[in-house]
Amino acid sequence: MDRAFDNFRRDLEKSFASFPAIPALFPSLKSMSCDVIDEGDQYLIKLEMPGVKKDEINLNVSDNSIEISAQHKEEEEEKKKNYLRKERSEVSYYRTLPLPEKVLSDKTQAKLTDGILNVTIPKAVPTPKPKKNSIQVQ
C-alpha cells in the first residue's frame, strides 16, 4: 500500500514539475532524497536539504510517522538603482515518512550538517538484530 502512495506522489510531483515556475506565487517544491535505516533499537533517517538553515526546518514526529518540511528564502539587497533584473529564490521541502513500528517521538534527535539532516528516532520496542553467519564461498 505504501508503494502505491509513493508512486502516486511521485507521479503527481512529476506532473506539477512540467508547469512553469512562478516564484512570486509558488515557491519551488523540491523532493528531498532520504535514507531510512533500521538500527534495531532506533531509526536513522538521513535527508538531503541543501541550502537550508536549521531554524528553517520543521520536524514533527508521531508514534508511527515523521513529517519534515523546510522553507528557505534568499534575497540579496543591493543599493543600486535602475535594475534591469532583480531575482529572489525560494525553495520548499516537504516529506512525510511512515514508520513501520511505534517510536518514542519525544526522544527524537536531529542534527543538520553540511546540508544533510540526520534524525534519530528510538523505537518503542527494539527489534533484535539478526545473527550473522559467515559463509565461506567455495
C-alpha positions as CSV (number, residue, x, y, z in Angstrom):
1,M,0.0,0.0,0.0
2,D,2.9,2.4,0.9
3,R,4.4,1.8,-2.5
4,A,1.2,2.7,-4.3
5,F,1.1,6.0,-2.4
6,D,4.8,6.7,-3.1
7,N,4.1,6.0,-6.8
8,F,1.1,8.3,-6.8
9,R,3.0,11.1,-5.0
10,R,5.9,10.7,-7.5
11,D,3.6,10.9,-10.5
12,L,1.8,14.0,-9.0
13,E,5.1,15.8,-8.4
14,K,6.2,15.0,-12.0
15,S,3.0,16.4,-13.4
16,F,3.4,19.6,-11.4
17,A,7.1,19.9,-12.3
18,S,6.1,20.4,-16.0
19,F,4.3,23.7,-15.2
20,P,6.5,26.8,-15.4
21,A,7.6,28.1,-12.0
22,I,6.1,31.4,-10.9
23,P,8.4,32.2,-7.9
24,A,6.3,35.1,-6.7
25,L,3.2,32.9,-6.3
26,F,4.5,29.4,-5.8
27,P,7.9,28.6,-4.3
28,S,9.9,25.7,-5.8
29,L,8.9,22.5,-4.1
30,K,11.9,20.2,-4.0
31,S,11.9,16.5,-3.5
32,M,14.5,15.5,-0.9
33,S,16.4,12.3,-1.1
34,C,16.2,10.3,2.0
35,D,17.5,7.1,3.6
36,V,15.7,5.3,6.4
37,I,18.0,2.9,8.3
38,D,16.7,0.4,10.9
39,E,19.4,0.0,13.5
40,G,17.4,-2.4,15.7
41,D,16.8,-0.1,18.7
42,Q,16.2,3.1,16.6
43,Y,15.6,4.5,13.1
44,L,18.2,6.7,11.5
45,I,16.8,9.0,8.8
46,K,19.2,11.0,6.5
47,L,17.7,13.7,4.3
48,E,19.4,15.9,1.8
49,M,18.4,19.6,2.3
50,P,21.0,21.8,0.6
51,G,20.9,25.5,1.3
52,V,18.6,25.2,4.3
53,K,19.4,26.5,7.7
54,K,18.4,24.6,10.9
55,D,16.0,27.3,12.0
56,E,14.1,26.9,8.7
57,I,13.3,23.2,9.3
58,N,10.0,22.0,10.9
59,L,10.1,18.4,12.2
60,N,7.0,16.6,13.6
61,V,7.2,13.0,14.8
62,S,4.2,11.0,15.8
63,D,4.1,7.4,17.1
64,N,4.3,6.0,13.6
65,S,5.4,8.7,11.2
66,I,7.7,11.7,10.7
67,E,6.9,14.9,8.8
68,I,9.7,17.1,7.6
69,S,9.3,20.5,6.0
70,A,11.5,23.5,5.3
71,Q,11.3,26.8,3.6
72,H,14.4,28.8,2.5
73,K,14.3,32.3,1.0
74,E,17.2,34.2,-0.4
75,E,17.2,37.8,-1.4
76,E,20.3,39.9,-2.0
77,E,20.0,43.5,-1.1
78,E,21.8,45.9,-3.4
79,K,21.8,49.6,-3.1
80,K,21.9,50.2,-6.9
81,K,19.1,51.9,-8.8
82,N,17.8,51.2,-12.3
83,Y,17.6,47.5,-12.0
84,L,17.1,45.7,-15.3
85,R,16.6,42.5,-13.4
86,K,16.5,41.5,-9.7
87,E,15.8,37.9,-8.7
88,R,14.9,36.2,-5.5
89,S,14.9,32.5,-4.8
90,E,12.7,30.5,-2.6
91,V,12.7,26.7,-2.1
92,S,10.4,24.5,0.0
93,Y,10.8,20.9,1.1
94,Y,8.1,18.6,2.3
95,R,8.1,14.9,3.1
96,T,6.0,12.6,5.3
97,L,7.5,9.1,6.0
98,P,5.5,6.3,7.6
99,L,7.5,4.3,10.1
100,P,6.8,0.5,10.3
101,E,7.0,0.4,14.1
102,K,5.9,2.6,17.0
103,V,8.6,5.1,18.1
104,L,9.3,7.3,21.1
105,S,8.6,10.6,19.4
106,D,9.7,12.7,22.5
107,K,13.2,11.2,22.4
108,T,13.9,12.2,18.7
109,Q,17.1,14.0,18.0
110,A,18.0,15.9,14.8
111,K,21.2,17.5,13.6
112,L,21.9,19.4,10.3
113,T,25.4,19.1,9.0
114,D,26.5,20.3,5.5
115,G,23.0,20.1,4.1
116,I,22.3,16.6,5.5
117,L,19.6,16.3,8.2
118,N,20.2,13.3,10.4
119,V,17.2,12.3,12.5
120,T,17.5,9.6,15.2
121,I,14.2,8.2,16.5
122,P,14.3,5.5,19.2
123,K,11.8,2.6,18.8
124,A,9.2,1.9,21.5
125,V,10.1,-1.8,21.3
126,P,13.6,-2.5,19.9
127,T,13.8,-5.4,17.4
128,P,16.7,-7.8,17.9
129,K,19.4,-7.7,15.2
130,P,19.5,-10.9,13.2
131,K,22.5,-13.1,13.9
132,K,25.1,-13.1,11.1
133,N,26.6,-16.4,10.0
134,S,29.8,-16.2,8.0
135,I,29.6,-18.5,5.0
136,Q,32.7,-19.5,3.2
137,V,32.4,-19.3,-0.6
138,Q,33.8,-22.3,-2.5
